[in-house]
Each structure stands twice: as C-alpha cells, then as structure tokens.
Amino acid sequence: MTLTISPVAFKLGNLSVKWYGVIMAVAIILAVSMAIVEGRKRQIESDDFMDLLLWAVPIGYVGARIYYVIFEWNYYSQHLDQIIAIWNGGIAIYGGLLAGLAVLLVFCYKRMLPPFLMLDVITPGVMAAQILGRWGNFINQEAHGEPTTLAFLQSLHLPNFIISQMKIGGIYYQPTFLYESFFNLIGLLIILFLRHKKHLFKQGEIFMLYLAWYSVVRFFVEGMRTDSLYLMGSIRVSQMLSVILLIVVICLFIYRRRVVKPKWYLDGSGLKYPYSRD
C-alpha cells in the first residue's frame, strides 16, 4: 500500500497551512538562530541579524520569483496576471541567493559591518535552511528527477515514506531533493568542523567554500531534474550559473589571498567601525 504525505499540514477554518510554508518558517528561524549564536563570538549584535532578516527574506523571495519569471518569460509574457501568483509555485533558489546577497551588502554598508565576516557568519545557517527547505519540495512532490524504478529506490535503502512520496501519478521518480539535501549536509558538517580552526580561513572564505560546494552539488543534481529552467534551448540555467560561480569563487580566492590579504576569520570583529572593504 502506497501512502503519500498531504501538502496541507493543518487547517484554520478555511485557511490551509501547507507543510512547505511550515518548513520554510522553521528553516528561517534555524538560520537566524545559528547566525546569532556564531555572531556573538564575532561581536555582532543579534539585532543586526534580526534587522537583516526583515529585509533579506521578502526581497529574497521577490528575487527568486523574478529570476524564475525571466527564464520562463515565454509563458509569463502571455499570462501577465500570473507573474505575481507566487502561490501557484515558481521560485528559483539562485535568484533568492543573489537578491539576498545584494541586500546584505547594502545592509553592511549602512550598518558599518564587515560584509565578508557577515557572510561567513550566516553561511552555515543558510546552508541548514537550504537542507531543510528541500524537504518542502519533497512533500510537494516537486523538484524531482527522471522516472526510475521501485527496485532502484529500494537499492538506496531509503525509508518507505520517501519511496512512497516519490511515486507520482503511478510512476517512481529520482529523489533529487534528497541528493541535494544530503550532499549539502555533508558540506555543512565540513564547514562547522573546520571554521574554528586557527589560521585556516580568511574572512570571506567560509562563504566562498559554501558557494563552491553548492555550485558543484547543484551542477550534478540539476542535470537529473525534470523542471530545469533553460537558456537557448538545451543549456540549463542553474548549471551554467554553477560553473560561473565556481570560476568566480576560485578567482576571488586567489586574488584576495595574494593581493587583499584579509584578516583571519577568527580575528574578525563586528564591533562598529568605519566601513572598509575587509
């Protein structure tokens, strides 16, 4: 017997509260909590993270939607009323990350906070939120891969509830949400294990390690998905962006190590001082 998980967590009168929203709310709380705990060690006030949250989350969602609409413009140009209908689905994580990054840079400039240090501090929380957020896709039975077989899923020794949820319309699909979540968890554990090692990370390099790790993971997972956004026919947008980000990260790492020579991460402080590039 196959049992699937309903996308609706509970109802409040006529209002249906979906698991996706619940999971995303928990993911945001987790991300902020992790940032606040680490921020105390770097002399960054908890209010800074809370204020950043108020701007980054809504603008991040807008950025994620705009990114999606741009690469699905053939459809939305004919259905303009659907552009704001985010409740019908259609956001892209890369768009949210890029919008969130822009908000953080402006925020740090206004608050006189070192941007690379802030990025390092919030990175593990962002990763944790992504890991958790993919389970919202799992419940919605979206962001999956190509059709597969029950035998293959069983060979992965997956729990029955995951296998059951991967049966959509009578067909089993690759659980790409799980692949991305799992490998990002490995990346998160590596960062948490290494980030407090002395003379290992310069400011900004924890964030760059995350970008490099996620770019590689997303490149391979994206190649398995059935809902990719495409550019010029056969080029998957997320794969192209993953390659670009990886190249940028490598170049930025070399440049900052050789030319900028920033402070060590563990020597970083968020105590208010006139803004500088490091």
Phi, psi and chi 1 to 4 in degrees:
 res  aa     phi    psi   chi1   chi2   chi3   chi4
   1 MET       -  130.2 -178.1  178.1  179.5      -
   2 THR  -100.7  122.4  -58.8      -      -      -
   3 LEU  -116.7  127.2  -64.2  175.5      -      -
   4 THR  -108.5  155.8   56.9      -      -      -
   5 ILE   -87.1  130.1  -57.0  171.6      -      -
   6 SER   -70.0  139.5  170.0      -      -      -
   7 PRO   -68.0  -15.4   23.1  -33.0      -      -
   8 VAL   -90.9  120.2  177.3      -      -      -
   9 ALA   -77.0  -47.3      -      -      -      -
  10 PHE  -164.4  170.0   57.1   88.3      -      -
  11 LYS  -121.8  143.0  -69.5 -172.5  175.8 -177.5
  12 LEU  -119.9   91.6  -65.6  174.0      -      -
  13 GLY    67.3 -121.6      -      -      -      -
  14 ASN   -89.6   -2.2  -65.7  -34.9      -      -
  15 LEU   -91.3  124.1  176.2   64.9      -      -
  16 SER   -98.8  119.8  -64.8      -      -      -
  17 VAL   -95.7  118.7  178.6      -      -      -
  18 LYS   -91.7  152.2  -64.3 -173.0  176.2 -178.6
  19 TRP   -58.6  -36.1  -81.9  113.4      -      -
  20 TYR   -57.3  -46.4 -173.6   88.5      -      -
  21 GLY   -65.7  -40.0      -      -      -      -
  22 VAL   -62.2  -46.4  172.9      -      -      -
  23 ILE   -63.2  -42.2  -70.1  172.7      -      -
  24 MET   -65.7  -36.9  -67.1  -53.1  -60.3      -
  25 ALA   -64.2  -44.1      -      -      -      -
  26 VAL   -64.0  -39.5  172.4      -      -      -
  27 ALA   -62.3  -41.6      -      -      -      -
  28 ILE   -66.4  -43.6  -68.3  170.4      -      -
  29 ILE   -61.1  -42.2  -67.2  171.4      -      -
  30 LEU   -62.6  -44.5  176.1   61.0      -      -
  31 ALA   -61.7  -45.4      -      -      -      -
  32 VAL   -67.2  -40.8  174.1      -      -      -
  33 SER   -61.6  -43.8  -60.8      -      -      -
  34 MET   -64.4  -39.1  -68.6  175.7   66.7      -
  35 ALA   -66.4  -40.7      -      -      -      -
  36 ILE   -64.4  -43.3  -71.3  174.2      -      -
  37 VAL   -61.7  -47.7  170.5      -      -      -
  38 GLU   -71.2  -33.9  179.2   65.8   12.0      -
  39 GLY   -61.4  -33.9      -      -      -      -
  40 ARG   -59.6  -35.0  -67.6 -165.3 -173.0  105.0
  41 LYS   -72.6  -20.8  -58.9  173.1 -176.4  176.7
  42 ARG  -107.6   15.7  -54.3  -83.5   77.5   81.0
  43 GLN    58.3   39.8  -67.9   80.0   48.0      -
  44 ILE  -107.4  128.7  -58.9  174.4      -      -
  45 GLU   -71.2  144.8  -61.8  174.9    4.4      -
  46 SER   -62.9  -31.5   59.1      -      -      -
  47 ASP   -61.5  -30.2  -75.0  -11.0      -      -
  48 ASP   -63.9  -40.0  -72.1  -36.2      -      -
  49 PHE   -70.7  -38.9  -64.9  109.7      -      -
  50 MET   -65.6  -42.0  -62.5  -57.6  -63.0      -
  51 ASP   -67.3  -39.4  -68.0  -16.7      -      -
  52 LEU   -62.0  -39.9  174.3   61.2      -      -
  53 LEU   -58.3  -42.5  172.4   71.3      -      -
  54 LEU   -62.1  -27.6  -65.3  176.8      -      -
  55 TRP   -95.0  -43.4  -71.7   98.1      -      -
  56 ALA   -69.0  -38.6      -      -      -      -
  57 VAL   -66.7  -55.0  169.7      -      -      -
  58 PRO   -64.1  -40.9   19.2  -30.7      -      -
  59 ILE   -68.9  -33.5  -66.2  177.3      -      -
  60 GLY   -62.8  -41.7      -      -      -      -
  61 TYR   -66.2  -38.9  -90.6   99.9      -      -
  62 VAL   -63.4  -43.1  171.0      -      -      -
  63 GLY   -62.7  -40.1      -      -      -      -
  64 ALA   -63.7  -37.2      -      -      -      -
  65 ARG   -72.0  -45.0 -179.1   60.3  171.8  178.1
  66 ILE   -60.4  -43.3  -68.7  174.0      -      -
  67 TYR   -57.4  -46.3 -177.6  100.9      -      -
  68 TYR   -64.8  -45.4 -176.0   86.6      -      -
  69 VAL   -62.9  -40.2  169.1      -      -      -
  70 ILE   -57.5  -45.0  -72.8  173.6      -      -
  71 PHE   -87.7    0.9  -68.7  105.3      -      -
  72 GLU  -121.6   31.5  -72.1  -73.1   -9.6      -
  73 TRP   -65.3  -27.6 -174.4 -117.4      -      -
  74 ASN   -56.6  -35.9  -74.4  -20.8      -      -
  75 TYR   -81.5  -50.1  169.5   79.7      -      -
  76 TYR   -70.9  -23.5  -73.6  102.8      -      -
  77 SER   -66.2  -22.6   63.2      -      -      -
  78 GLN   -98.5   -8.0  -55.9  -61.3  -42.0      -
  79 HIS  -137.8   65.5  -56.5   83.8      -      -
  80 LEU   -59.4  -30.1  -63.3  178.0      -      -
  81 ASP   -68.2  -15.8   60.4  -49.6      -      -
  82 GLN   -90.1   -6.1  -69.9  -62.3  -53.5      -
  83 ILE   -60.7  -40.7  -69.4  178.0      -      -
  84 ILE   -91.2   -0.1   62.9  171.4      -      -
  85 ALA   -82.0   62.5      -      -      -      -
  86 ILE   -66.4  -21.9 -165.6  170.6      -      -
  87 TRP   -67.3  -13.9   50.7   87.6      -      -
  88 ASN   -91.5    5.9  -70.4  -28.7      -      -
  89 GLY    94.8  163.5      -      -      -      -
  90 GLY   112.3   68.3      -      -      -      -
  91 ILE  -133.4  156.5   58.8  174.7      -      -
  92 ALA  -127.4  127.8      -      -      -      -
  93 ILE   -62.5  -35.8 -169.5  170.4      -      -
  94 TYR   -62.7  -37.9  -93.2  138.9      -      -
  95 GLY   -63.3  -39.8      -      -      -      -
  96 GLY   -66.4  -40.8      -      -      -      -
  97 LEU   -65.7  -41.7  -69.6  174.7      -      -
  98 LEU   -66.5  -41.7  -68.6  172.4      -      -
  99 ALA   -66.3  -42.1      -      -      -      -
 100 GLY   -62.5  -38.1      -      -      -      -
 101 LEU   -64.0  -42.1  175.5   60.0      -      -
 102 ALA   -62.5  -42.1      -      -      -      -
 103 VAL   -62.1  -43.9  171.0      -      -      -
 104 LEU   -62.5  -41.7 -178.6  139.2      -      -
 105 LEU   -63.5  -43.3  -67.0  176.9      -      -
 106 VAL   -66.0  -42.7  173.2      -      -      -
 107 PHE   -60.4  -46.0 -177.9   86.1      -      -
 108 CYS   -64.4  -37.4  -73.2      -      -      -
 109 TYR   -63.2  -44.5 -179.0   82.0      -      -
 110 LYS   -67.4  -37.5  -65.3  -68.7 -173.2  179.5
 111 ARG   -91.5    0.0  -69.5  -70.1  177.9   92.8
 112 MET    57.4   46.8  -64.6 -176.1  -66.5      -
 113 LEU  -109.4  145.4  -70.6  165.2      -      -
 114 PRO   -70.0  114.2   23.1  -31.2      -      -
 115 PRO   -62.4  -41.2   21.2  -32.5      -      -
 116 PHE   -66.9  -36.0  -79.9  113.1      -      -
 117 LEU   -66.1  -42.4  179.2   62.0      -      -
 118 MET   -60.9  -42.6  -79.3  -72.8  -73.6      -
 119 LEU   -61.4  -41.9  -74.1  168.3      -      -
 120 ASP   -62.0  -41.3  -73.1  -20.8      -      -
 121 VAL   -68.1  -41.0  169.8      -      -      -
 122 ILE   -85.2  -15.0   69.8  171.2      -      -
 123 THR   -54.8  -50.6  -76.3      -      -      -
 124 PRO   -59.3  -36.8  -26.2   37.2      -      -
 125 GLY   -66.8  -39.3      -      -      -      -
 126 VAL   -63.1  -42.5  170.2      -      -      -
 127 MET   -62.1  -44.0  -68.1 -172.9   74.1      -
 128 ALA   -61.3  -39.8      -      -      -      -
 129 ALA   -64.6  -39.9      -      -      -      -
 130 GLN   -64.3  -43.6  -75.9 -177.9 -109.5      -
 131 ILE   -59.1  -46.7  -68.2  164.8      -      -
 132 LEU   -70.6  -39.4 -170.2   56.8      -      -
 133 GLY   -61.5  -32.1      -      -      -      -
 134 ARG   -62.2  -23.4  -79.4  -56.3  178.3 -163.0
 135 TRP   -73.7  -18.6  -72.0   85.4      -      -
 136 GLY   -68.6  -39.8      -      -      -      -
 137 ASN   -62.6  -37.5  -63.6  135.1      -      -
 138 PHE   -60.1  -47.5  161.0   68.8      -      -
 139 ILE   -66.0  -36.1  -67.7  176.9      -      -
 140 ASN   -77.6   -4.8  -76.9  -10.2      -      -
 141 GLN    56.3   49.9  -63.8 -178.5  -51.6      -
 142 GLU  -132.6  174.5   60.7 -168.6    9.1      -
 143 ALA    55.6   36.4      -      -      -      -
 144 HIS   -97.8  177.3   54.4   70.4      -      -
 145 GLY  -100.3 -159.2      -      -      -      -
 146 GLU   -68.9  162.0  -61.7  -75.1  -13.2      -
 147 PRO   -59.0  145.1  -26.2   36.1      -      -
 148 THR  -141.0 -163.4 -173.7      -      -      -
 149 THR  -118.9  158.4   63.4      -      -      -
 150 LEU   -60.3  -39.8  173.4   60.7      -      -
 151 ALA   -60.9  -39.8      -      -      -      -
 152 PHE   -65.2  -46.6  174.7   78.8      -      -
 153 LEU   -62.4  -39.0  -65.3  178.2      -      -
 154 GLN   -67.0  -31.2  -69.5  175.6  -26.9      -
 155 SER   -67.9  -18.7   71.5      -      -      -
 156 LEU   -83.5   -2.4  -62.1  178.3      -      -
 157 HIS    57.8   42.4  -56.2  -70.7      -      -
 158 LEU   -81.7  149.3  -60.4  176.0      -      -
 159 PRO   -60.2  151.7  -21.1   31.9      -      -
 160 ASN   -60.4  -32.5  -73.1  -29.4      -      -
 161 PHE   -68.0  -30.9   78.1   92.9      -      -
 162 ILE   -71.9  -45.1  -67.8 -179.6      -      -
 163 ILE   -59.9  -43.5  -65.4  176.5      -      -
 164 SER   -62.9  -41.2  -64.1      -      -      -
 165 GLN   -70.4  -21.5 -163.3   72.2    1.6      -
 166 MET   -83.7    1.4  -74.7  -64.4   97.5      -
 167 LYS   -94.9  108.0 -172.5  176.0 -177.1 -179.0
 168 ILE  -122.9  118.3  -53.2  168.1      -      -
 169 GLY    62.3   32.6      -      -      -      -
 170 GLY    82.8    3.7      -      -      -      -
 171 ILE  -122.9  137.5  -59.9  173.5      -      -
 172 TYR   -86.1  140.9  -71.7   99.0      -      -
 173 TYR  -125.4  157.1  -70.8   89.4      -      -
 174 GLN   -64.5  130.2  -70.6  -85.3    5.7      -
 175 PRO   -82.3   68.8   32.0  -35.5      -      -
 176 THR   -63.2  -26.6   47.2      -      -      -
 177 PHE   -58.3  -39.6   87.8   92.4      -      -
 178 LEU   -70.8  -40.0 -179.1   61.9      -      -
 179 TYR   -60.2  -47.4  -57.6  153.9      -      -
 180 GLU   -65.9  -43.8 -176.1  173.7  -33.6      -
 181 SER   -61.5  -44.0 -175.9      -      -      -
 182 PHE   -65.4  -48.4  174.5   74.6      -      -
 183 PHE   -71.6  -29.5  -75.3  107.8      -      -
 184 ASN   -70.0  -31.8  -80.4  -21.8      -      -
 185 LEU   -63.6  -41.9  176.3   59.2      -      -
 186 ILE   -60.2  -44.8  -67.1  176.1      -      -
 187 GLY   -61.1  -41.0      -      -      -      -
 188 LEU   -63.1  -44.8  173.2   59.8      -      -
 189 LEU   -63.0  -38.0  -66.6  176.1      -      -
 190 ILE   -62.8  -45.6  -69.6  172.6      -      -
 191 ILE   -64.1  -44.4  -73.5  176.9      -      -
 192 LEU   -63.0  -34.2  -68.5  177.3      -      -
 193 PHE   -73.6  -33.9  178.2   74.4      -      -
 194 LEU   -98.2  -21.4  -65.8  177.9      -      -
 195 ARG   -66.0  -21.3   68.2  173.4  171.7  173.5
 196 HIS  -101.5   12.8  -69.7  154.4      -      -
 197 LYS   -75.6  132.3  -60.4  -72.4 -175.7 -179.0
 198 LYS   -67.6  141.2  -71.4 -173.8  176.3 -179.3
 199 HIS    53.4   43.3  -62.6  159.8      -      -
 200 LEU  -114.5  -53.8  179.0   60.0      -      -
 201 PHE  -107.7  130.6  -69.8  116.2      -      -
 202 LYS   -82.0  163.4  -62.7  -78.6 -170.1  174.2
 203 GLN   -59.7  131.5  -71.7 -175.6   33.3      -
 204 GLY    98.3  -16.5      -      -      -      -
 205 GLU   -81.8  -24.0  -67.8  178.3   -3.7      -
 206 ILE   -66.5  -44.0  -66.9  174.7      -      -
 207 PHE   -62.0  -42.1  171.4   66.5      -      -
 208 MET   -67.4  -36.1  -75.3 -171.9  -82.9      -
 209 LEU   -63.2  -40.6  175.2   57.0      -      -
 210 TYR   -61.2  -47.5  153.4   67.7      -      -
 211 LEU   -60.8  -42.8  -80.8 -175.6      -      -
 212 ALA   -65.0  -45.4      -      -      -      -
 213 TRP   -62.5  -49.4 -177.4  -82.8      -      -
 214 TYR   -64.9  -36.8 -178.7   67.4      -      -
 215 SER   -61.0  -42.7  -65.3      -      -      -
 216 VAL   -67.4  -46.5  172.6      -      -      -
 217 VAL   -60.7  -47.7  170.3      -      -      -
 218 ARG   -66.1  -35.2 -176.3   59.8 -174.7  -91.1
 219 PHE   -58.0  -47.9 -180.0   87.5      -      -
 220 PHE   -75.2  -39.4  -72.0  103.8      -      -
 221 VAL   -66.7  -40.2  171.3      -      -      -
 222 GLU   -59.8  -34.6 -170.9   67.1   24.3      -
 223 GLY   -65.9  -13.8      -      -      -      -
 224 MET  -100.7  -11.8  -56.3  171.4   66.1      -
 225 ARG   -82.1  157.8  -74.8  176.7   55.3  168.6
 226 THR  -105.4   -1.9   59.1      -      -      -
 227 ASP  -117.9   26.5   60.8  -16.2      -      -
 228 SER   -64.9  150.9  -62.0      -      -      -
 229 LEU   -87.4  139.0  -60.9  173.8      -      -
 230 TYR  -118.7  150.9  -73.2   90.2      -      -
 231 LEU  -124.4  125.3 -177.6   66.3      -      -
 232 MET    56.1   46.3  -65.7 -177.2  -66.5      -
 233 GLY    92.1  -80.6      -      -      -      -
 234 SER  -110.3   -0.2   60.4      -      -      -
 235 ILE   -88.5  118.2  -60.0  175.3      -      -
 236 ARG   -76.6  125.4  -63.5  175.7 -169.4 -106.7
 237 VAL   -58.7  -46.1  175.2      -      -      -
 238 SER   -66.6  -33.3  -70.5      -      -      -
 239 GLN   -68.3  -42.7  -74.7 -171.7  -42.6      -
 240 MET   -61.8  -45.0 -179.5 -174.6   67.4      -
 241 LEU   -66.1  -35.2 -173.8   54.8      -      -
 242 SER   -61.5  -43.5  -66.9      -      -      -
 243 VAL   -64.7  -44.1  171.7      -      -      -
 244 ILE   -61.2  -46.4  -67.4  172.4      -      -
 245 LEU   -62.0  -40.9  -77.8  176.5      -      -
 246 LEU   -62.7  -43.4 -175.3   58.9      -      -
 247 ILE   -64.3  -44.0  -66.7  172.1      -      -
 248 VAL   -61.8  -43.1  169.1      -      -      -
 249 VAL   -62.3  -45.0  165.0      -      -      -
 250 ILE   -62.4  -45.0  -67.2  172.0      -      -
 251 CYS   -65.4  -42.0  -66.9      -      -      -
 252 LEU   -65.6  -39.8 -176.1   60.6      -      -
 253 PHE   -60.5  -48.3  175.0   85.3      -      -
 254 ILE   -64.7  -44.0  -65.5  172.4      -      -
 255 TYR   -61.6  -47.6  171.3   76.2      -      -
 256 ARG   -67.9  -36.1  -64.1 -175.6   78.2 -115.5
 257 ARG   -67.6  -38.7  -79.8  -86.2  176.7  158.1
 258 ARG   -88.9  -33.8  -69.1 -175.2  176.3 -179.4
 259 VAL  -108.7  -54.1  179.9      -      -      -
 260 VAL   -74.3  -41.4  179.7      -      -      -
 261 LYS    51.5   64.8  -62.3  179.4 -179.6  179.1
 262 PRO   -71.8  172.1   27.7  -35.4      -      -
 263 LYS   -69.2  160.1  -61.0  175.9 -177.2  177.0
 264 TRP   -68.2  148.5  -65.1  106.0      -      -
 265 TYR   -56.9  -44.4  169.3   68.0      -      -
 266 LEU   -70.3  -13.9  -67.3  179.9      -      -
 267 ASP   -94.0   -1.8  -66.6  -25.7      -      -
 268 GLY   -73.8  145.0      -      -      -      -
 269 SER  -137.5  139.8  170.5      -      -      -
 270 GLY   -96.0   10.5      -      -      -      -
 271 LEU   -58.0  137.3  -66.8  174.8      -      -
 272 LYS   -62.8  127.4  -60.0  -62.5 -172.2  -67.6
 273 TYR  -152.2  161.7   54.7   84.1      -      -
 274 PRO   -52.6  137.2  -28.0   36.3      -      -
 275 TYR   -58.4  136.6  175.7   81.3      -      -
 276 SER  -138.5  165.5   68.9      -      -      -
 277 ARG   -68.1  -19.5   63.5  177.9  177.2  179.1
 278 ASP  -107.4      -  -66.8  -35.6      -      -
